Amino acid sequence: MARTGSAGRRRYWREIIERQRDSGQSIVGFCAQEKLSPGSFHAWKRRLGRAQREMGPKAARQAIVPVQIVGNAGGGVGSLEGHWPGGIVLRVQGGDAEAINATVAAISASSTRGA
């Protein structure tokens, strides 16, 4: 990994950790495939998890930003992934932009109420 600033390293490792989780592979297998040190992977996973817990639920709610789904000319959406506090994840492969927009709005509203 090229040297980058602290924020760049955090972003890089968040993406790596998410890719491993989404891959379904073990950490050791994923790290071997990606030529990463499992020790570094675990250290960053702990560090980023600790930082997330320290933010607390109030800070996480403040991090929510409005989202508007914009469909293509056919009225559908290609691919979408959204993350909310509390571990809520919405992944969509294709679909109706209006229905997805309504779903995102409902999840966002319940997340800001602390549900």
N, C-alpha and C positions, 0 to 999 in steps of 0.2 A: 504494500500500500504506500503510495506517495505521501510525503509529509504534508499535512494540512493543518489548519487551525483546530482548536479544541472543538468548536461547533461542527466542523467538517468531519472529525473523527467520530463524534457522537452520531452524526447522521449516517456515516458509513456503517458503523456497527449496528445501529437500529435496523438498517436495511438488510444487513447480513443475518441478523437474528430473525427477522421476519421471513426472509427467504428460507432459512432452515426450518422454521415452524411450518411454513406452507409446503415445504418439500415432502414432509412425512418421513424424512430420513432421521436416523439418530444423529446426535451432535457429532460423535466421532466419525461416522460415515460421511456426513456433510462436510466436516472440516477436512477430511482426507481428500475428498473430491475437489474442494475449493482451495486446497493447499494452504489451510489456515491452522494455526495452533489451537487445539482444543482448550488449552489453558487460557489463552487470550480470549477465546470465545466465552468461556465461563466467567472470566473476570469482567468482561464488558457487559455480559448479561446481568451479573449481580450489580454492577455500577449503575447501569441504566434503570434497572428495577428499583434500586434504592432511591435514585433521583425522582422517579415517578411517584413512589410512595411519599417522599418528602413534600412533593407538590401538594398533596392532599386533594380531596374532592372539590373544594371551593376553587382552587387554582385550575383544576381540570375543567370545571364548568366554564370558567372565564376564557378558556382556550377555544371554545366552540365558536366557529365562524359560520355565518350564513352560507348556504350552498344553494345554488340554482342549477338544476339539471337542464342542459340544452341538448335537445335531440337533433338527429341529422334530418335531412330532407324527407325521409320516409317516416319520421315521427318516432323512431326508436333510438335506443342508446346502445353503443357498442359494448363497452366494458366499464365498470364502475366499482370502486371499493371505498367505503367510508368507515372510519373508526370513531367511536364515541367513548367517553369515560365509562368506567365500569365494565369494560371488555366487550361492549356491543360492536359487532362488525357486520356490515352489510356488503355483500359481494353480489354483483349483478353482471350476467353475461347476456347482453341483448335485452330488450324489453321496451315497454311503453314509457316514454319520458314523463307523462303526466302521473302515471301510477307510481313511478319511482320517486318523483318529486314529492308526492303526498306521503310516501313511506318515510323519506328522509325528514320531512317536516314533523311527522309524528314522533320519530325517534328523537329528534333534536328537542322537541317540546318536553318529552318525558325525561330526557337527560338533564335538562336545565332545572326541572322540578326535583331532581335528586332521586328519581325512581331507579 
